[in-house]
Amino acid sequence: MEAFEDPEIKGVIAVTGGDEQLRMLKHLEPERLKNNPTRFYGLSDNTNLHIYLWDLGIQSFYGGQFVGDLMSSGDVGEYTYRHLDRAFFQDSLGTVEASEQFTDEYVDIAAEEIEDDRERYDNPGWEFWNFDGQVEGRLFGGCFEIMDWQMATQKYLPEPEELEGTILALETSEEVPSETTVKRWLMCMGENGILDKFSAIIVGRPCRQPLHGEERTEEEKQEYHERKKERIKEEINRYSPETPVVFDVDFGHTDPKLPLQLGETVELKPEEEEKIEF
């Protein structure tokens, strides 16, 4: 709250995520934040604060945690840098398109010599599914795991009618939840009457190898990716069959990272070379 109130501070950047921020929200004083809107950047557990700020009408950016990039390679990749520069110093991200390459592997930041030797893959692009022309809406969302916690606590989520016509952004963490777990999360959102409120859904490219788990082959990684995507489509067809979805967008826990502008109106343009306009 002090950082938001300081006129010399133009942005607050989270260093990392975690799993404790939910406990913090009850200590915030909403009027102090609302009266001093400041750009906030963060991923993962910071979804809790993004939702809190969204309720106050304050735009924030799902992204911008670049300390990991600096630790692993000493710089920020060109795609992330270009969009982060806009998120820091401009009013809008403008037009965004898919990156040329991506990686969902991890850097061992506990190693004596940290090296970024991650495998880079050619990006096949984003998948625009179930679309019938362009879709526009105010952006809401973040990390799927944290959204599930918010569903469980029922303290800070907007009322369902406040989400009418918005666009939901969701991505999963390095814990790599199973496709069955993702299906259950969507089922709960459907049964709570939330899933059919969105005009569209943006799904981030998933990590395919758990950070702490048995090593998967490339075939197993791809199989997980496809099964998860199909489960999402099944639940959308069950609860909101008219809702279009964009899969594998460059934001979240994989690299590179778009700092999604939450609270901003976005246009999804499948017919214009698969672009998103902020």
C-alpha positions in Angstrom: 0.0 0.0 0.0 2.9 2.3 0.7 4.4 1.6 -2.7 1.1 2.4 -4.4 0.9 5.7 -2.4 4.4 6.8 -3.2 4.2 9.3 -6.2 7.7 8.5 -7.3 6.9 4.7 -7.7 5.4 4.1 -11.1 5.1 0.3 -11.0 5.3 -2.5 -8.5 6.9 -5.7 -9.7 6.7 -9.0 -7.9 10.0 -10.9 -7.7 8.3 -14.4 -7.6 5.1 -16.2 -7.0 4.4 -18.6 -4.1 1.3 -19.9 -2.3 0.7 -17.5 0.6 -0.7 -14.3 -0.9 -4.3 -15.3 -0.3 -3.6 -14.8 3.4 -2.5 -11.2 2.7 -5.6 -9.8 1.1 -7.6 -9.4 4.3 -4.9 -6.9 5.5 -5.3 -4.6 2.5 -7.1 -1.3 2.7 -9.0 -1.0 -0.6 -9.4 2.7 -0.6 -5.7 3.3 -0.3 -5.1 1.3 -3.4 -8.1 2.6 -5.3 -7.1 6.2 -4.6 -3.6 5.5 -5.8 -3.8 3.3 -8.9 -0.3 2.0 -9.8 0.8 -0.6 -12.4 1.3 -4.0 -10.8 3.2 -6.9 -12.4 3.3 -10.5 -11.3 2.6 -14.1 -12.2 1.2 -17.3 -10.5 0.3 -16.6 -6.8 0.1 -12.9 -7.6 -3.2 -13.8 -9.3 -4.7 -13.2 -5.9 -3.7 -9.5 -6.0 -4.6 -9.2 -9.7 -8.2 -10.2 -8.8 -8.3 -7.8 -5.9 -7.1 -5.0 -8.0 -9.5 -5.9 -10.8 -12.4 -5.6 -8.4 -11.1 -2.0 -7.6 -11.0 -1.1 -11.3 -7.2 -1.0 -11.4 -5.4 -2.5 -14.4 -2.5 -4.8 -13.8 -0.2 -7.0 -15.8 -0.1 -10.8 -15.6 3.6 -11.0 -16.3 6.7 -8.9 -15.7 8.6 -11.2 -13.3 11.9 -11.0 -15.1 14.3 -11.8 -12.2 14.3 -15.4 -13.3 15.4 -14.4 -16.8 18.2 -12.3 -15.4 19.4 -15.2 -13.1 19.3 -17.8 -15.8 20.7 -15.9 -18.8 21.6 -12.4 -17.8 19.1 -10.8 -20.1 15.4 -10.9 -21.1 14.5 -12.6 -24.4 13.6 -10.3 -27.3 9.9 -11.2 -27.5 9.4 -10.8 -23.7 11.5 -7.6 -23.7 9.5 -6.0 -26.5 6.1 -6.5 -24.9 7.4 -5.8 -21.4 8.7 -2.4 -22.7 5.2 -1.6 -23.8 3.7 -2.8 -20.5 6.1 -0.6 -18.5 6.1 2.6 -20.6 3.0 2.7 -22.9 -0.8 2.7 -22.4 -1.4 -0.5 -24.3 0.3 -3.6 -25.5 -1.1 -2.9 -29.0 -1.2 -5.8 -31.4 0.4 -9.1 -30.2 1.1 -12.2 -32.2 2.6 -15.7 -31.4 6.3 -16.0 -30.8 8.6 -17.8 -33.2 9.9 -20.2 -30.6 9.1 -21.3 -27.0 10.4 -23.4 -24.2 8.6 -25.0 -21.3 11.8 -26.4 -19.7 13.4 -25.1 -16.5 16.7 -23.5 -15.5 18.4 -24.9 -12.4 18.8 -21.7 -10.4 20.3 -23.6 -7.5 23.3 -24.8 -9.6 26.8 -23.4 -8.9 26.9 -22.1 -12.4 23.5 -21.2 -13.8 23.1 -21.9 -17.5 20.2 -21.5 -19.8 20.5 -24.7 -21.8 16.7 -25.2 -22.3 15.4 -26.8 -25.5 13.7 -24.2 -27.8 10.9 -25.4 -29.9 9.4 -23.9 -33.1 6.1 -22.4 -32.2 3.2 -23.8 -34.4 1.2 -20.7 -33.4 -2.0 -20.2 -31.4 -5.1 -22.3 -31.9 -8.3 -20.3 -32.4 -11.1 -22.8 -31.6 -14.9 -22.4 -31.9 -14.7 -18.9 -33.3 -17.2 -17.2 -35.6 -15.5 -13.9 -36.2 -13.9 -11.4 -33.8 -14.6 -11.3 -30.1 -14.1 -8.3 -27.7 -14.2 -8.0 -23.9 -12.4 -6.8 -20.8 -9.6 -9.2 -19.7 -9.8 -11.1 -16.4 -7.9 -14.0 -15.0 -4.4 -15.4 -14.2 -3.2 -18.7 -12.9 -5.7 -21.6 -12.9 -4.6 -23.0 -9.6 -5.1 -19.7 -7.8 -8.5 -19.2 -9.5 -9.5 -22.6 -7.9 -8.5 -21.2 -4.5 -10.5 -18.1 -5.1 -13.5 -20.3 -6.0 -13.0 -22.2 -2.8 -12.8 -19.2 -0.5 -15.6 -17.2 -2.3 -14.3 -13.9 -0.8 -12.7 -11.9 -3.5 -14.1 -13.1 -6.9 -16.4 -10.6 -8.7 -20.1 -11.5 -8.8 -21.0 -13.6 -11.8 -22.9 -10.7 -13.4 -19.8 -8.5 -13.2 -18.0 -11.0 -15.4 -20.7 -11.0 -18.1 -19.0 -10.4 -21.5 -15.4 -10.4 -20.2 -12.6 -12.6 -21.6 -11.0 -15.1 -19.2 -7.3 -15.8 -19.3 -6.1 -19.0 -17.7 -2.8 -20.9 -17.5 -1.4 -23.6 -15.3 1.8 -23.6 -13.2 5.0 -25.7 -13.1 3.2 -28.2 -10.9 1.6 -29.4 -14.2 -1.9 -30.4 -13.0 -3.4 -33.5 -14.7 -6.0 -33.0 -17.4 -8.5 -34.6 -14.9 -7.7 -31.9 -12.3 -8.2 -29.1 -15.0 -11.5 -30.7 -15.9 -12.6 -30.6 -12.3 -11.7 -27.0 -12.0 -13.7 -26.1 -15.1 -16.6 -28.3 -13.9 -16.8 -26.3 -10.6 -16.7 -23.0 -12.6 -19.5 -24.4 -14.7 -21.6 -25.5 -11.7 -21.1 -22.1 -10.1 -22.6 -20.4 -13.1 -19.4 -18.6 -14.0 -18.1 -20.4 -17.1 -20.8 -19.3 -19.4 -20.4 -15.6 -18.5 -17.2 -15.1 -20.6 -17.3 -14.0 -24.2 -14.1 -16.0 -24.8 -11.3 -17.8 -23.0 -7.5 -17.4 -23.6 -5.5 -20.4 -22.5 -1.7 -20.1 -21.9 0.7 -22.7 -23.2 1.2 -25.3 -20.5 4.3 -26.6 -18.8 4.4 -30.2 -19.9 7.1 -31.5 -17.5 6.5 -31.2 -13.7 9.3 -29.2 -12.0 9.7 -32.0 -9.4 8.7 -35.2 -11.1 9.7 -38.1 -13.2 11.3 -37.1 -16.5 8.9 -37.3 -19.5 9.7 -38.2 -23.1 8.8 -35.7 -25.8 6.0 -38.0 -26.8 4.6 -38.1 -23.3 4.8 -34.3 -23.1 2.9 -33.8 -26.3 0.3 -36.4 -25.3 -0.3 -34.6 -22.0 -0.7 -31.3 -23.9 -3.2 -32.7 -26.3 -5.2 -34.6 -23.6 -5.4 -31.4 -21.5 -6.6 -29.4 -24.5 -9.3 -32.0 -25.3 -10.5 -32.0 -21.7 -10.9 -28.2 -21.8 -12.9 -28.4 -25.0 -15.1 -31.1 -23.5 -16.0 -28.9 -20.5 -16.6 -25.8 -22.6 -18.9 -27.8 -24.8 -20.7 -29.0 -21.7 -21.3 -25.7 -20.0 -20.8 -22.9 -22.6 -20.7 -24.5 -26.1 -20.8 -21.1 -27.8 -17.6 -19.8 -26.1 -14.5 -19.5 -28.3 -11.1 -20.4 -27.0 -7.6 -19.5 -28.0 -5.0 -22.1 -27.0 -1.3 -22.0 -26.4 -0.9 -18.2 -26.0 2.5 -17.0 -24.9 1.9 -16.1 -21.3 2.3 -17.6 -17.9 4.9 -20.1 -16.7 6.5 -20.9 -20.1 8.9 -18.7 -22.1 8.6 -16.2 -23.7 6.0 -14.3 -21.7 3.4 -11.8 -22.7 2.5 -9.4 -19.8 -1.3 -9.6 -20.3 -3.0 -6.4 -19.5 -5.8 -7.4 -17.1 -8.7 -5.0 -17.0 -8.1 -3.8 -20.5 -10.4 -4.4 -23.4 -9.0 -6.9 -25.9 -10.0 -8.0 -29.4 -9.4 -11.6 -30.5 -8.9 -11.6 -34.3 -8.7 -15.1 -35.7 -9.3 -13.9 -39.3 -6.5 -11.3 -39.2 -3.5 -13.6 -39.0 -4.4 -14.8 -35.6 -3.8 -11.6 -33.6 -4.8 -10.2 -30.2 -5.4 -6.4 -30.1 -5.1 -4.5 -26.8 
